[in-house]
Amino acid sequence: MNYPIFSAIVNQMETRLSRRAINIDQFRVWNEDKINATGLEIGISLSNRSNHVQRLVINLDWDKFREASLARQLPGMEKHPLLKDATFNRNSVSPYLDVETIWYFDEQVLYRKLKSQVGNRRMEAAGHWMEYINAELKRVLTDENLITRWHVEIEGDINGRYVTDMSLISYLQYDLDSLPSLNDIHGHLEKNIQLILQRTDLIMKIASRTLEKAA
């Protein structure tokens, strides 16, 4: 096993998430040996909690260099398999965990409220909705290290163009460098997952109250 630390993180996260009142519909670990990388994809359905935000996806990205770097720092990891490989043991990479969070919106709920869907009306409404959401998020999300952007796809029909696959994406890094033990890492990640879930509640509320203005 090349990733005993990350595997322990995954197992602990699966156990702790199973105790929460959330609908997890995906929990997938992936490995890409060609680029020495691994990761975890967590999918959470929000359809029973929101009419506007359908799904939350959390992607955690890791690699062998960060695994080895963290193994050098944690007690009891002297026999970690990657520490026997000079390629990974001699690297100076900081052991940070890349976290991508994606909130998938239901743009159709917006379109159904429009009096007309002819021309660019749906495109304009979706653009206004994203602007209103952005304006509120700026007031309530104060983490300067959090990077967010929108992803949209555009299609067309006989009435004109419209937005599909409307999703809000955030990027963040969790620095594990200063944590003295694996238990501390588990606790740190649980707190941050809780922050993501709290942020999700906030985004659902903002999406709900800004919808009418956009329409």
N, C-alpha and C positions, 0 to 999 in steps of 0.2 A: 504494500500500500504506500503510494507516494505522498498522500495527503492525510496523515493521521490527525493533524490539528484541525484541518478544514472538515474532515469527516466527523470529528467530535463536535464541531460547531453545528454542522448540519443535523446531527442526531439530537443534540440538545434543543435546537430551534424547532425541530419537528415535534418533540415532546412538549415543549412549552406552548407552541401554537395550538396543539390539539386540545389544550385546556381552555382555550378562549372561545367565546361565542361568536365565531366567524365561520363562514362557509368556504373552506379551502377546496378548490377544484383542481389544483395542480401543485405538485411538489416534486420537482424533477432536478436531479443532479446530472450535469453534463461534463464530459472530459474531452479535451482536444490535445492529444499527445504531440502533434506536430508543432504546436506553439506553446507547449508546456503549461497549459491553462486548464482550469476547471471552474465550475460555478454552480449556483443554485438558482432555480427559477420557481418562485412561489406565486400562484394565481389564486385570487380571492374574489368570489362572486359577490357583487353588491346589489344584485337585482331585488333582493328581499328587503333592502334598506333604503334604496333611492330609486326614483324614477328618472334621474338625470345622469347619474354616473353608474355605468354598468359593471365595471370590473377594475380591480387593482392588481397590478403585477409588480413584484419586487424581484429584481435581478441582483445577485451577489456574485462578483467576479474575483477570482483568485488565481495564483499561479505558483509554480514550483520555487521561484526565486523568493517570493514573499513568504512562502511556507518555510523555506530553509532559514531565512532571516529571523522569523519569529521563533523557530526551534532553537536557535542559538541563544535566545534571550530567556526562554522559559525553563524553569527548573524541571528536572526529570526527563529531558528530551535528548540526553546524550546519545541514545541509540537510534535517533530518528534516521530513517534510511537516506534522506537527502543530504545529511551531514557527512556521508561517506563519499559523496560526489563533489569533486572540487569545482565543477561548473556552477553548482548552486551554492555550495558552502562559502565560497569566497566573494559572493556578490555583496554589494552595499545598498541594496534596495530596501527602502523602509517598508515595514509590513502593514500597509494600509489596505483596507477592503473597499473595493469600488462598489457603490450601491446606486442602481438605477431604479427609479420608481415611476410607474406609468399608470395614469388614471384614464380609463376609456369612457368617453362621454357618449350619450345617446343623442345625436343631432336630430334624429327623427322626431323626438318629443318637441323640439323647437319648431321644426317645419310644420307640424300639425297645428300649431297655434297661429300660423301666418294666414292672413286673409287672402293673399295671393302668392303663388309660387312661380309666377311667370317671370322670365328674364333672370336678372341677377339677385332677385329678392332673397333667395335662400342663402346665397353666398354672403350678402350684406348682413343678414341676420346672424349668421354664424360668426362673422367677423366682429360684430357688435358684442355678441355673447362672450367671446374670448377677451375682448377689451375690458368689459365690465368685470369679468372674473379676475383678470390681471390687476386691475385697479384695487380690488378688495384684497387680493393676496399680498400686494405690496405693503398694505397697512398692517397685516396680521402676521406675515412671515418675516421675522427679523434676522434669521440666520444668514449672515453674509457669505457663508461658504456654500449655500444652497444655490445651485444653478438650475433654472427652469426654462423650458421652451415648449412651444406647441408643435405637434405634428398633425398635418392634415393631408388627406388625399382628395382630389377633385375629379368628379365625373360629370357627365352631361346626359340630358335626355331631351325630349322634344320641347320642354319648357325652358331649358337653359342649363347653366352649370350650377353645381351644388357641392358642398363639402361632405366628404365621407371619412370614416375612420378618424374622428376628431379626438385627439388624446393629448394630455398634459404630461410632460416628462420632466423629472428632476434628477439631478446628478449630485452625489455627495460621496465623500471618502471618510471612512471610519479609521482613524489612526489607532493601531493596536500596539504601538511601540512602547508606550509608557505603562502598560498593564502588566503587573508582576506575575500573574498566574492564569491558567486556563479558566478557572472559576470566575476570575475578574473579567475575562473576555466574555464569557457567557452572560454575566450580569450586565456588562456594558452594551452588548448587542440586544439584549432583551429590552433595555430602556430605550434604545434607538428604534427598535421595531414598534414599541409602544408609541413613540413620537410619530412614526409614519401612520399608524392607525388613528391617532388623534388628528393628524393633518388631514387624513382622509375624511373624517367626520366634518371637519371644517370646510373642506372643498365641496362636499355634498351639500352642505347648508348654503354656501355661497352660490353654487350652481342653481339651486332651487330659487333663491330670492332674486337672482339676476336674470332669470329666464324671461319673465314678463317684460322687462325693459327691452331686451333684445328683440322680442317679437313685435 
